[in-house]
Amino acid sequence: MTDFIVHIIDDNASNRELFQDLMDSDDLPWKSHASALQFLDAFDPEEAGCLILDVRMPRMSGLELLEKLNADGVTVPIILATAHSDVPMAIQAMKQGAFDFHEKPIDNKALLDSVHRALDRRRQ
């Protein structure tokens, strides 16, 4: 069975470190990216298991990245995480195909459960 990589995309270094530590605590392989554009430069759809994606980032937001990946036909599960959410944003994200949506501060168990469900879906 392939060990898919969890991609962490957040412009806040502290948030990335928290997510990295959480993935390490569950022995999940990960790669970290400080922006959506940095992620796109390194993205290999064959290795990607899922994305943990911040919504609000400079230059390209998480929702814009989600829209681009959809337009490109990429089917990797995307888990959105944000400290600045509202109901219309969550609805828009889910309509665009987001796998799950979490508000910061993150509930670690809930996020890990989402990651495992996303990886299970990706393996299928």
C-alpha positions in Angstrom: 0.0 0.0 0.0 1.4 3.4 -1.0 2.4 5.8 1.8 0.7 9.0 0.5 2.1 12.3 1.6 0.0 14.8 3.6 0.7 18.3 2.2 0.5 21.1 4.7 -0.1 24.5 3.1 -0.2 27.5 5.4 1.6 30.8 5.3 1.9 30.9 9.1 5.1 29.0 10.2 3.7 28.3 13.7 0.6 26.6 12.2 2.7 24.6 9.8 4.8 23.4 12.8 1.8 22.4 14.7 0.4 20.4 11.8 3.8 18.8 11.2 4.1 17.7 14.8 0.5 16.3 14.7 1.4 14.3 11.5 4.6 13.1 13.2 2.6 12.0 16.3 0.7 9.6 14.0 3.7 8.6 11.8 2.1 10.2 8.7 4.6 11.4 6.0 4.2 15.1 5.2 5.6 17.9 3.2 5.2 21.6 4.2 4.6 24.6 2.0 4.5 28.3 3.0 2.2 29.2 0.1 -0.2 27.8 -2.5 2.3 28.8 -5.2 5.2 27.0 -3.4 3.0 24.0 -3.2 2.1 24.1 -6.9 5.8 24.3 -7.8 6.5 21.0 -5.8 3.2 19.2 -6.4 3.2 15.6 -7.6 -0.4 14.3 -7.8 0.9 10.7 -7.7 2.4 11.0 -4.2 -0.2 13.4 -2.7 -2.6 11.7 -0.2 -4.4 14.8 0.9 -3.9 18.5 1.5 -4.3 20.5 4.8 -4.9 23.9 3.3 -5.2 27.3 5.0 -8.0 29.4 3.5 -6.5 32.9 3.8 -3.1 33.3 2.3 -1.4 36.0 0.3 -1.2 35.9 -3.5 -3.4 32.7 -3.9 -5.9 31.9 -1.2 -6.8 28.3 -0.3 -10.2 28.6 -2.1 -8.4 29.8 -5.2 -6.0 26.8 -5.0 -9.0 24.5 -4.5 -10.6 26.1 -7.6 -7.4 25.7 -9.7 -6.9 22.0 -8.7 -10.5 21.3 -9.6 -10.1 23.0 -13.0 -6.9 20.9 -13.6 -8.9 17.7 -12.8 -6.9 17.0 -9.6 -8.9 14.7 -7.3 -6.8 14.8 -4.1 -8.9 15.3 -1.0 -8.5 18.8 0.5 -9.1 19.6 4.2 -9.5 23.3 4.7 -8.4 25.0 8.0 -9.0 28.6 8.9 -9.2 31.0 11.8 -11.5 33.3 9.8 -14.5 31.3 8.7 -18.1 32.0 8.1 -21.0 29.9 6.9 -20.9 31.2 3.3 -17.2 30.4 3.1 -17.7 26.9 4.4 -20.6 26.3 1.9 -18.5 27.6 -1.0 -15.6 25.3 0.0 -17.8 22.3 0.2 -19.5 23.1 -3.1 -16.0 23.3 -4.7 -15.3 19.8 -3.4 -13.5 20.3 -0.2 -13.2 17.0 1.7 -13.6 18.6 5.2 -13.5 22.0 6.9 -11.9 22.8 10.3 -11.8 26.0 12.3 -8.7 27.1 14.1 -7.7 26.4 16.8 -7.8 22.9 15.5 -9.1 20.0 17.4 -6.2 17.6 16.9 -8.2 14.4 17.1 -10.8 15.7 14.6 -8.2 16.8 12.2 -6.3 13.4 12.4 -9.7 11.6 11.8 -10.2 13.8 8.7 -6.7 13.0 7.4 -7.2 9.3 7.9 -10.6 9.4 6.1 -9.0 11.4 3.3 -6.1 9.0 2.9 -8.5 6.0 3.0 -10.5 7.7 0.2 -7.3 8.4 -1.8 -6.3 4.7 -1.5 -9.6 3.6 -3.0 
